[in-house]
Amino acid sequence: MTKFKNFLHNYKPALTVTLMLMLICGLGFPLLLTGISQVIFPSQADGSIIMVNGKAIGSEIVGQEFTQPYFMKGRPSAVHYNTYTLDADGNAFYSDGSEFSGPASGSQNLGPSNPALQERVKNDIDAFLESHPDVKAEDIPTDLMTASGSGLDPHVSVDSALIQLPEISKASGLSMDVLQQIVSDNTTGKLLGIFGEEVVNVLSVNLDIAEAMGLI
């Protein structure tokens, strides 16, 4: 009994401090930040979800894979933006037919001299040129052929957006003036006017295209 009392006497301060830090750092601080963010930035705190007719159709900060010719395409994604389809047996597959590996983010981290990367880029360039016959290979913006580190990048450069508009116009029936205005409306400028680059949110553009076409 005496040994137990000595143990409590010696270790009680450490146990008390540990318990207090667990409550403060593991519970109190996260709850405080969550509460503040919900009051000040409610949309961002909830994931920047975009709602259409009361239904969540995506997030402003997570890209999606679009295949219809009247929609703008984003950057290549090693995880296909986690977009998949189900077959009759309920098995999930990416758009290229490979098996869905589950929600993920990241890239293949292949070096510039890696043959697999060179082949992937070549195939993407060939596919782009086939669907955009008036474009030359040297005119394709770099970001349209390079995957983002997360594989979930929702943006493309302004040049990457504009180069797609002629074919989108043909497929959608929308005029170039309308499409250029849509791109302008969904372009975010440099941070504080000096950091980063101007970028275009692909999902937001495609929502405006769908609305202009009367799809939503």
N, C-alpha and C positions, 0 to 999 in steps of 0.2 A: 504493500500500500504506500509505504514511504517512497519507494522508487517511482511509483506512478505519479505521486504528488510532485516529486522532483522533476519528472519528465514534463509535466504540465507547466511547472514554474519556468523551466528552461526554454521550452518551445512555444509557450502561449503567445508571446509577442510576434514570433515569426508566423504562426498560424493565423493570428488575428490580421496581420498586415496582408498576408496572402489572400485571405477571404475578402478583405475590404477591396483590394485591387481587382479581384475577380468580379466583384459586384460593380465597381466603378467602371473598369475598362471593358468588361465583358457584357455588361447589361446596361448600366446607366448611360455611358458615353454613346453607344450605338443608338439607344432609344432617343437620346437628346438630338443627335445628328439627324436621325430619321424624322423626328418631329419637326425640326427646323426646315429640312429639305421639303417636307410635304407642305409646309406653309409658304415657303418662299419660291420653291421650284417644283410644284406638284406634278407637272407633266414629265419633267426630266426624271424625277424620283420614281415615277411609275414606269419608266422605260421608254419615254417619248413615243408612246403608242399612237398610231394614226387610225382614226375611226371613220368608217364610211357607212352611213345609214345604220348607225348603232352597232356595227360589227368591226372588230379589230382586224385590220388587213396587213399590218406590218408595223415596223418601227422606223423612225427617222434615222436611227443610228445603226441599223443592221440592213445590209443589202439583201436583195432577192435575185433569183435567176429568172430572167424573162426570155421566152422563146418566140413569142408572136412577132411577126415582122413589123407590125405597127407600133411596137414598144421599143424604147431605148434599152440598150444592153449595157451592163456594168463591166467591171474588170473581171478577168479570169479568176476563178476561185478553186483552190485545191480541195475544198469541201463542198463545192457547188452551192454555197450559201445555205447548206443544210436543207435544200429543196429536193424532195424525192416524190416518187409515185409508187403506188401499190399495185401488184399484179393480182390475178384472180385468187391466188392462194394467200394473199395478205403479206407477201414478201415485198420489202422496200428496195427501190433501185434509184440511183441517180439518173439524170437525164441522158447520160452517155451509155446507160445500160449496166454500169458497174454497181455492185452491191452497196447499199447504204450502210455506212459504218457507224451510224449514230451521230447525234448532235455533237459538233466539234468546231473548233476554230484553229487556224494555223496555216502554214504553207509547207511545201515539200522541201524547202531550203536547199534547192539544187544550185550549184555554182554555174557561172556563165559558160564554162567549158563542158558541162555535163551533157552528153548526147540526148538524154531523156528530155532535158529542158529545151534544147535546140529543136528537137522533133516536135514538142508541144507547141512552141512558138511558131514554127513553120506551119503546122496544121492550123493554128488559129489565124495566122495571116492569110493562108489560102482560103479558109472559110469566110473570112471577112471580105476578101477581094471578090469572092464568088457572089456574095450577097450585096456587095457595093461595087459594081463593075466600073463605075466612073472614077474610082479612087485608085491611086497608085500606091504601091507598097511603101515607098519612102515617105508618103504623106500621112500614114497611119500614126497617130499619137502614141508615144511609148506606153502610157499607162493602160491603153486598151489591150496591150499584148503582155503586160506584166501583172502577175498576181500580187495582191496585197499581202502583207505579213499575217493578218488575221484571217484572210479569206472571207471576211464579212463586210468589206468596205462598201458603204452605201453611195459613195461619190465617184464621179469621173471628172476629169479636167474639162474646162469650157471647150477646148479644141476637140476633145473626144466626143462631147455632146453634139457640137455643130456638124462634125463630119458625118454623123449618122442621119441628119435631118432630111436630106434629099430622098433616101429610100423610105424613111418613115412617112414622108409626105405622100409618096406613091402608094404605100400600103394602107395608109389611114384615110387618104382623101383630104387631109388638112393642108392648108396652104403653108408655104414656108414662113410667111409673116406670122401666122398663128403659132407655129412651132417655135420660131425664134423668140417670140414673146413668152411662151411657156418656159423655155430654157432660161431666159432672163429673170423671170419671176421666181425661179427655183435655184438661182445662183447665189452662193454665199461668198462674200468678199474676204479679203485677207484679214486676219485677226489684228485689230487696232490699225488696220490699213497698211501694215508692213510685214507681218509674220505669215508664212505659209503662202498658199496660192488660192485663187478663186476656184471654187469647186461647184459642181452641179449634183443635186440629189436625184438619183435615178428614179427611185420610187415615187417621189413627189411629181417628177416630170410625167411619169407614166400614168399617174392618177389624173393629172390634168388632161393628158391625151385621151384617156378613157372617157372622161367627162365631156370633152369636146366632141368625141365621136358618138356620144349618147349611150355608152356602154354602162354608165353608172349615173 
